Amino acid sequence: MAPTPLTSLDVAGKRLAVRADLNVPLTHEGLGDTTRIARFAEGMKPLLDQGARIVVLTHLGRPEGELTPRLTTERLKPALERALRRPVIFNDTCAGPLVERTSELMEPGEVMLCENLRFERGEERNDPSLGAQLARLGDVYVNDAFSCCHRGHASTTSAVLAADRVAAGPLFMQELSALGGALTDPQYPSVALIGGGSVAPRLGVLKRLVPKIDTILLGGGLANAFLFARGYSIGRSFIEPEHAEEILEISALAMVAGCEIMLPEDFVVAAFQRRGVNAYPVPLGGIRANRRILDIGPNTVARYREILRGARTILWNGPMGTYETPPFDAGTNALAQTVAEQSRAGLCVSVAGGADTMAALNAAGVMNDFTHVSTAGGAFLEWLEGRPLPGLSALERKEHAA
């Protein structure tokens, strides 16, 4: 049973304890990409205008149950205030009688940001006692952190089960709708762009996509792994050789299902990954032993772009190369521009997800042109793989019991 959307409830005067995901990158100067904060705020502003009282619960980094000053969520307060365009109260704890009483004294339209959930040891242990304390911070307990749903933590599961009333936040519902439509009811022809450096998490994804998608375009470390499994020399490129047998199995499944898995036909290679290095394109079979594959080549870009221009549904996870270091961002940027052009023209539904993917599309300046870009990382991959998400399951169980 689908979770209740928060937007369907009368929230005037209500306390909303909202599990958000404001886990943004940190830099020496402050915060890195604040897309997650901006998107969360867009969903909360209409609720605040209706008189809701919002208690924000989030984690930041991996403090592992220890009070770590550099990971205090107070660092998020200025950015959240700018995004919401209103003051934010900061509370230096996230559970217990003091924060509960403070939440009760909040006025309609006020926002309170609580301290890092992961400073509490019970958070990652899914402690029911902590979950019950978190649930008491709101008249409605809201999960607006789809990106954290693959974690069975106190704030995503125990708190949901302990709460009197629960709902899914605006961002959560957007993710469900966009991902569900792209995977369960795609328009054809359908194309998946799958890249990135980590191979293991994406093999399960490929197994699930093969029966559903017409064409899969590979890049990054995943393409390297497929080439290696098929006996090609890839020089000093990153490789996880232990997956060769599983990759051949996926290739066989694709043949049976009529799904075409396409590999790059040329590459941009260099001795090292750094700016200013001597980089040049080479064809498949022409990679020297002391060179590394760092991007897809121009012929591959042209071929992939042609396929993308004919697609009605495009699903993207993982950059095509080491996009962090120019000029090895060229392949990813070119394909991102193509998908953006198709999306702007209304010719396709485009859904992308994963932390690196989001960063790459943001760097290319096209993130807002896609139909939907998921802020989820691990949850996006596990959703694609078809694995149960504890946070979503908890909402569904609560809905079923109501």
N, C-alpha and C positions, 0 to 999 in steps of 0.2 A: 504494500500500500504506500502510495506516494506521501511524503511529508507535507504537513500543512504549511503553506506559504505565509510568512509573516505579514505580507502585504494584504492578506485577506482578513486580518484581525483589526479590531478597534483598539488602537494603542494609546489613545488619549489618556494621559495621566498614569499610564502603566509603566512599571519598572521592567526594562528589557535587559536581561543579562546576556550579552552577545559575545559568543566565542568567535573572535575574528582571527585572521592570520595577517598580522602586521610585521612578520619576520622579514624585514628588509635588510639588504646588505649594509654593513657598517664600514666607514672609511675613517682615516685619521682626522678628516675635516668634519665628519658628522655622519649623515646617512647617504647611501648610494641611491640606487633606483627606488623611488617611492611610489611606483605604480600601484602596489597593493594598498597603500594608504589612501590614495586618490580614489580607487575603485570602491573601497569599503565606504568611504565618506559619501560618495554619490548615492549609495543605497540608504544610508542613514539619514541624510538631510531631510527627505520628505517625512520621515517618521518623527524627527525632532520638531518639524513644523506643525505636526499634528498633536504635539504635546507629550510625546514619549519621553521617558527618563532613561537614558542609556548608560549601562555599565559595560565598559569594554574590557574583555579578557583576551589576552594574547600571550604568546611566548616570543622570545627574541634570543636567537643563538642556541647554544647547547651548554648551559651552566651545570647540567647534571645534578640538580637538587641542591646546589650550593649558591649562596648569595654572592654574586659576581658583579661588582659595581659597574664595570664597563658594559654589562648587558642589562642594565636597568631599563625598563620601558619608559622611564621618564625622558629618555633621549628622543622618544617618538612624539612627545607632547607638542612641541612647536609645529611639526609637520602636520599632525592631526588637527591642530587648531586652524592652521591655514586652509586645510582641505575642507573642514566643516564650516569655516568662517564663523567660529564662535569660541569662547573660552572653554578649556577642558580642565576639570579638577583632576589632580593626580593623587592617588592613594598608594602609600608605600607597602601595601600588602594586597593580597587577592582573596583571602579567605579569613573567616573568623568573625566574632561579634562586632568589632569596630567597623570594619568595612561594610558589614551588613547594615548596621545602624546608620552609617553615612549614606548608604544607598536609599534608605527609607526617608531621609531628610531632604533628598534632592528635589528640586522644583521641576515642573514640566519644561522640557526643552533643554535641560542640563545634561552634560556628559561627564562621566568619571572614567578615567583610565586607571586600571589597576596594575600593580607590579607584576613582573614576569612570572607567568604560571609555572615555569620550570625551575624557579627558585624553591618551589615546594617539591619535596621528594616524592610525595604521593601522586604527582601529576603523571609522570611516565610509568608509574607502577599501577595506574588505574585504581587508585585507592577509593573505595566507595565512600569513606568518611569525607575525604576532600571533595568528591563529587557532590555530596549532599550539601556541603557548605557553599559550593559555587552555585548550586541550584537555588539556594535561598537568597541570592542577590537579585533575583528578578521575579516578577509575577509571571513572566514568560521566560523560559530559557531558550535561547536562540543559537542555532549553529549557523554561522555565516562563513565558515572556514572549510569549504569543500577540500581545499588543498591539504588539510590536516586529517581528513577522514580515513586515510589508510593507517592512522595511528589509533590504537585502542587505549587512549589516555583518559584520565579522570574528566577532563573538560570536554571530551568528545563523546564519551560513552556513559560513564557512571553518573555524571551530572544530568544528562538527558534522561536516564532511567529514574533518577531521584526526583526530578522536577514534577510539579503538578501539571504544568502545561508547557508544551514545547512547540517550536516552529522552525522552519528553515528560512534563513535570511535571503535578501534579494540577490546577493552575489551567488549564494549556494544554488538558488533556483535557476539562475542564468546558466551556471555550469551544467546542471542536470539537463536542462532543455537543449543546450547547444551540443553537448557531447552525445546525448541520447539520439538526437536527430541525425548527427553525422555518421553514427556507427550502426544504429538499428534501422534507420530508414533513409539511407543515402540516395541522392539522385545520381543517375548514371549518365556517362562514364564517371567512375570514381577513381581517384588517385591518392595514394599515400606517399608522402615524402618522409623517409625515416633516415636519420643520421645520428650525429652525436658520437661521443667517445666511448661510452660504456656499452658493451655488447650484451652481457648477460641479461639485464633487465628488459631488453628489447626483443629477445628471442621469443618469449611468451606472447608479446604483443604481435609479432609477425604471424605466429600460429593462429591467433584469433582473427587477424586481418585477412589472411589468405582466402578464406571462403567468402568474404564480404566485399572485397575491393578488387577492381579490375586490374589495376597496375600499381606496383610498388616501386618507387624510385629510391635507390639507396645511395648514401654518401657517408662521409666521416669514417670513424673507426668500424662501424658496422659493415660498410662496403669492403674495407680492408679484410675483415674476417671472412666474408663470403669469397673474396678473391683468393685468399690463402687456402680456404677449404677446397677450392676448385683447382689448386695447384699452381697458381700464378705467383711470380716473384714480386714482393712488395717492398724490397729494400730494407731500410731500417725503420719502417713505419710501425706505429703502434699496433700490436696484435695480441689477441687472447686465443692462442692455438687450441685450448682445451674444448672449444665449442665447435670444432670442425664437423664432428659426426651429427650433432643436432642441426647444424646449418644445412647439411646435405639432406637431412630428413625434411626440413622446411621447404627446400627446393623441390623435393619430390611431391610434397603436399600441394605446392603451388601448381605444379604441372597437372595434377589430378583435378584441381579445382578450377583450372582455366585462368589462374591469376598470373600475370607476367611480372616477374621480379627482374628489374633492370639494374645493371651495374654500370659504373662509369667506364667510358672507353678511353678517356685520357685524364691526366692529372697535372696539377701544379706541384712540383717537387722542389726541395731545397735540402741543403746539408743540415740546417738548423731552423728552428722556429723562432725568428726574431725579425724586427723591422730592418729593412735595408739589406737583407741577405740576398744572394743571387738566386732568384726563383725563376723557373721556366716550365713550360708545359711539355709533357712527354706522353706518348701513346701507351696503352696497356701492353706490357711486354718489353717496354723500353726503360724500366726503372732500374737505375744502377744500384749496386749493393750498398753504397754509402749515402744514398738519398732517402728522404722521407716524403711520403704523400701528405700534403698539408691542405689541399683543396681539390675539388673537381676541376677538370680542365675545360677550355672553351668549347670544344666539340660536344662534351657532355652537357654543358650548360645549354647549348643550342638545342640539343635533342630533348632534354628535360623540359625546356620552355615550350617547345612545340606540343608536347604531351599535355602539359598543364593548361595550355590555351584551349584544349578540347575537352577539359574536365568540367563536370557540373558539381561534383563534391571533391574538395581537397582537404586532406587531413595531414597535418605536419607536426612531427616531433623530432627535434635534433638538427643542429646545423650541418651543412654539407662539408665544412672544413673547420680549421682553427680560426674562427671568425674574430677572435680577440686580437689577432695580430695581422694587420694589413701587410701585404696584399692578399692574405689568405682568406679574407672575408668576401672576395669578389663573387665566388660561386653562390654563396648563401644570399648575398645582396641582390644578385641578378634574378634569382628565382623568387625571392621575396617581392621584388618589384613586379614581376610577372603575375604572381598570385594577387597582389594588391590591385593591379590594373583590372584583372578579371572580376574581382570582387566589387570594385567601384562601378564597373559597368553592369553589374547585376547578372553576370554570366555564370557565377558559381557561388556555392556556399563554402566558405573557407574557415576551418577550425584548426587552431594551433595550440600547443601546450608544452609545458616543461620550462624550467627556469632558464636554461641556456637558450632555448628557442625564443622565449619572451625577450630576453636580453638582446639576442641577435636581431629580432624584428624591430625592437626599439632603436637599436643602433642604425638600422637601415631606414628608419623614419617612416615605417609603414604599418606599425602595430594597429593604429586606429582604422586602417583600411580593411582589415580582415573582418569577416563576419563575427568571429569570436576568438579571442586569445585567452586561454585559460591561465590563471595565475597558479594553478596547481602544478607541482613537480612530480613527486612520487605517486601522489593520488591519481594524477592524469595517466601515468603509465599503468598503474594497477587497474584503473578503470578500463583502459584499452585492452588489457590482458584478460578482463572478465573476472578478476578476483574480488571477493567480498570486501567491502570497505566498512570497517567497524563503526565509524561515525555515522554513515548512512544507515547501516543495519539497525543501530540504536534508535534513530528517528523512526524508522519503519516499524520496529517492534513497539515503540511507544504509541504510534498511530494505530496499530492493530489492536492494542489493548484498550484504547480509549472507548 
